[in-house]
């Protein structure tokens, strides 16, 4: 196997500078373990699940590999301290319509265990990570200094997800070890700045390794951001199309079927900007955008329908977070095989670029 390494690899204890994103509902123990075992950094999605579920997934990873693992925990600035603080008093009409349609398909809509809104809940998950000697914590939607301090006290590295240069500066000031800059092309929660521009902005001042994210699904793209100055990549959507991803066949097929213009970025998912594939789940909101609720109320209102549709793998009615790179994905592979293919593609692209570019004397 051809070597591909950057200083980031030594920092995180991994072989290759490819980090698998902590995608909600997608990235659990099987996927994280497969990526880590193959030499990348696998990540467990821990924003929505209960602390008990998070601990189960960490234990599963530990039973499958002894390589480093990351756990992605959300610390939104607007998150309440306790779940009991959040009261939903209205349900937007598009959600009532979706519920009728989902139930007409024989799928039961019931309360969920989505825990994403509570800071206290996030603290419990952090302690579970310390208990099981998790090597890396990814901070989504904010990087509080107290989180970094506690992680460093336990010799845990911190990765910060950012969508703006200002957020990168804040995370670095708070002591993060790695900054992941996610361009607007990415799936899930994204900002509105393109990756190439955002990466250039952050590289101007960053004092820690910078990792690129957003629309990256193949080795030529990885090679491109490495030559720009990134020390690694954070890849999400490409890992949805793997055997180990914890989603149904219809979600994976939707990724394969996606065209370059099949995604939409809006507030409808949870009140924060999220990029996802366009389908009935998104189209039902057309003309009703004013009914969207602020975070976290929108998340609470949407969650029962979203989880029910995901459990039944309803292609048209479930939320399908995905980046614009989905249009370049052609197959579903074992995650470990995919990671090694990405490494090979990257090395080949870097070698080819040296042959194509001629420097005048």
N, C-alpha and C positions, 0 to 999 in steps of 0.2 A: 504493500500500500504506500503510495506516495505521501510524503509528509507535507502537512500544511499547518503552520503554526505562527502565532504572534505572541507578544508579551502577555496578552490576555489569558492565554492558555495556562501559563505558569501561575498567574494570579488565582485562577479558579480551579486549578488542578485537573484540567481536561486536555485531551489530545488535539482536538480541532476547534477552531474558533466559531463554531456553529451552535447557537443557543436556540432551543425549541421554546416557543412562546407558551405562556400559561393561559391557554384559551379556556374560558368557562364552558363546562359541559363537554369538553373535548379532551383536555389534557389531564388525565388521571394516571394512576400508577403504571399501567401497562405501557403507555406511550412514553412517559418520562423515563422509565427503566430501560426501554429499548434504545432510546437516544443516548442516554448516559453510557450504557454498556458498549455502544458503538464508538464512543469517544467524544461525543458532544456533551452539552449540558441539557439534560432533561428537566422539565419544569412541571410541577403539579399545580393545577388551578385551584386556589383556595379562597377565592373571594366569596362565592355563593354557598358552598357546602357548609354543613355544620362542623364544629370542631371535631366531633366524633368521626365524621367521614374523612376529614383531613388526616387525622391520625391513622385511620385504616389505610389510606393511600400511601402514606409515608412508610408504614410497616411493609406494605406490599412491595414497594420499590426496594427496600432494604433486603427483602427476601430474594430479589431477582438480580441485584447487582451491588457491588461494593464501591461503585464509582460515585463521584459527587452528584448531588441532586439539588435543585432549586425549588422553592415553594413561593408562589406568587400570591401575595396578600394585599388587599386594597386598603388604602388609608385616605379616602376622599376628604378634601377640605370641608365639604358641606355635610359630611356624615354626622348624624346625631350620636350622642354618647351611648344611649341605650335604645334598643328597638322599640320600647314602650313609648318613647317620645314621638313616634311617627304615627299619625292618625289619618287614614284615608277616608274622606267623607263623600267622594264622588267617583264614579267610574265613567270615563269618556265613552261616548256612543260608539266609536269604532270598536272598542273592546267588547261592548255588549253584542255587537254584530258578529264579531269573531267567535265569541262564545257560542252563539246560536249555531254558527256554521260548524264549529268543531264538535259540538254535542250532537249535531245532526249526522255526523260521521261515526257516531257510537263511541266517542272518546269522552271520558269523564273529566271535568275540570274541577280541581279541588285545591285547597290551600297548599302552599309549598313551604320548604324549609330554607328558602333563600335568606342568607344571613348577611348579605353584603352591606347593609346600611349602618351597622353598629361598630363604633370604635372599640367598645368593650369586647365585642366578639372577636375583633381582629387581634386584640391583646392576648386573648386565650389561645388563638391559633399560633401566635408568635411563641408563646411559652411551650406549646406542643413541639414546635420546631426545635427549640433549644433542648428539650427533653430527649429528642431523638437525634441530636447532633447533625441537623441539617446544615449543609455547608454554605448555602447561598439563599438569601431572601430577596425576592423581587418586590419592589414597592410600586404599586400601580396607583395612579390618580393622586400622587403626592408622596413626599418623602420627609416626614417629620423628623426633627433632630433626635427626639427621644428614641425613635425606632433605630436609627443608626447607632446611637450610643449603646443601646441595649444589645444590638447585634454584635458590635465590636467587643463588648465586654464578654461575650460568649464566643469570640473568635469566629464570627460568622461574617461573610462578605455580603455587601449590599449592592443591589442593582436598582437603578432608578429609571422608570419609564417616563419619558417627557415628549411633549409635542410642540414645545416652544423653546427658543433659546433662553428666555427668562427663567423658565422652569428648570432648565439644565443648570443655570447659574445658582439657583436656590438649592438644588440637590447637592451640588458640589460644595457649596458653602456649609451645608449641613453634614458633610463628611462622607457622602456616598463613595463607594469604591469604583463603580462603573456607571456610566450614563448610556442608556439606550435611547437614541433619537428616532422616533417613529414618525415618518412622513404621512401625509394625508392619504396616500395610496393604500395604507395598511387597513386590515380588517379590525373589527372591534372598536374600542375607544381610540379615536385619533384627533389630532389637531387639524389645522387648515393650511399648513405649510408643506410643500413638497419635500421629499427626502433629500434630494441633491442639494437644495438650498439650505435646508435645516442642518444637514450634516456639516456643510461648509461654515455656517454661522457658529456652530458649537465648537468645531475644531479650532477656531480662532482663539478661544480662551480656555478650553478644557485642560485641566491639570490631572485628569484621570482618563483611563481608556474609554473611548467612545465606540459604541456598537450601533450599527445601522439596522433599521427596520422599516417595513412598509413596502409591500408589493414585491418582495424578493422571493423568487421561487426556483431559481436555477443558478448554476455556477458562474455563468457570464456576468450576472448581476452581482454576485458575491465578489467576483474579481474586480468589478467596477468600483464598488464602495471601498474595498481594501486599498486600491490604488489611490483613492481619494483621501485616505487617511484613517478610515475606520479600522479598529483592531478585531472586529468580528461582526457577526450578523445575528439578529433575533428573528426567527422565522416562525410564522404562525400558519397561515392558510395552506401552505404546501404540506404541512403535517396533518391537516384534516384528512387529506387523501392518503391515509395509511391504514394498514390493517388494525393497528393498535388504537387508533383514535376512537374515543368513546361516544360515537354518534352512529346513527343508522345509515343504511345503504342509500337512502334518498338524499340525505345531506351530502354524502360523498359524491353521488352522481350529479347533484346540483353544481358542485365545484367543477366537475369535468365538463358539464354542459355550459358553463358561464361564458358569456362573451365579454369583450373589453368594456362594454357600457352597461353591464348587468348589475352594477352595485349602486347603492344609494347611501348617502351619509346624512343622518338626521338625528333628531332628539327622541324619536318614537320608541326606541328600545328601552331606555331607562331615564330619560331626562338629560343625558349627556350625549355628546356627539359620538355616534357609532356608525361604522360602515358595514353594510350587510347586503346580501343579494336581494334584488327586487322580486317580490312575489305577492301573494294575497295578503300576507301579514303586513307588508308595507303599503300596498295599494289601497287598502281599506281606509287609510288616513287621508287620502287625497280630498281636499276640500274641508277637512276637519282639523287642520294643523293647529288651530287656535285652542283646541281642546286638550292638547298635550300638557301634562302637568310638570312641575319642576322636580328635579331630583331631590329626594329619593321617592317621591310619591308616584311618579310615572313607573318606576321600577316595581313598586309594590303592586300597582294596578295591573301591570302587564304580566308579572311573574306567573300567576296561576295558569294563564292561557299559554304562555311560552313553554312552561315546563310540561304541560299536558301534551302539547303538539310535538315537542321533542321526544317525549316518552313513546308516542305513537309513530314517530318518524313521518309526520305529515309533510310532504314536500312543499305544498302550497301554503300551509298555515303556520309553519314554525319559523322562528327567527333564524336566519342563516348568516351570521357574521362571517365576512370574507373580505379579503383585500382585492384590489384591482388586478393583482397578479394571477388571480384564479383563471383568467382567460388563457394562461400559458401552461396550465396543468393538464396532462393528458392521461395519467394512469394512477392507479392505487397500488402502493407498494408496502412491504414491511418497513417500519420506520428505520431500523438499523441499516437496511439496504439502501434506503433513500439517502440517509446521511452520508454514507460512503460514496454514493453516486455524486452527491453535491460536492464532496471534497475533490473527486476526480475531475468533475466538470470545471471546478474553480482553477485547479492546477493547469489543466489544459488551456483554459482561457487566458491565464496569466502568461503561459509560454507563447501562445499564439500572438498575444499583444506585442511581445518583444520582437517577434518576426515581422509584424505589420508596420511597426513604427520605426522610422529611420531618423537618426539624429545626425544633422549636418556637422561637419568638423568646424 
